[in-house]
Amino acid sequence: MNRGEHKFIWQAADWPNWQYDLPALMPLLADASRYHGLLLGRLADLGTTFRDEASLTALTEDVIRTSAIEGELLDAAAVR
């Protein structure tokens, strides 16, 4: 599926049976896993208050962006 070809991912002809190149993805997945571990380590050093606030911010942004895909614009204060 090319970017912008369909409005929604489920509209692709190959949904949900995608083809992918696992050897090409493995280094990227390994990097993502490594950076995830580094981020968790740094958040642990900052304490639970900051970690909880960072998690809440990330979840709020995720809800707002996911809703925007469907055309619904949400306010961060309303989501929280």
Number of C-alpha atoms within 10 A of each C-alpha: 13 6 7 8 10 12 11 10 14 10 12 15 11 11 10 10 8 9 8 8 7 9 8 9 10 11 11 11 12 11 11 12 12 11 12 12 12 12 12 11 11 12 17 12 11 10 10 11 10 13 16 12 11 13 13 13 13 12 14 19 17 12 14 17 15 14 13 12 11 10 9 10 12 16 10 12 7 7 11 11
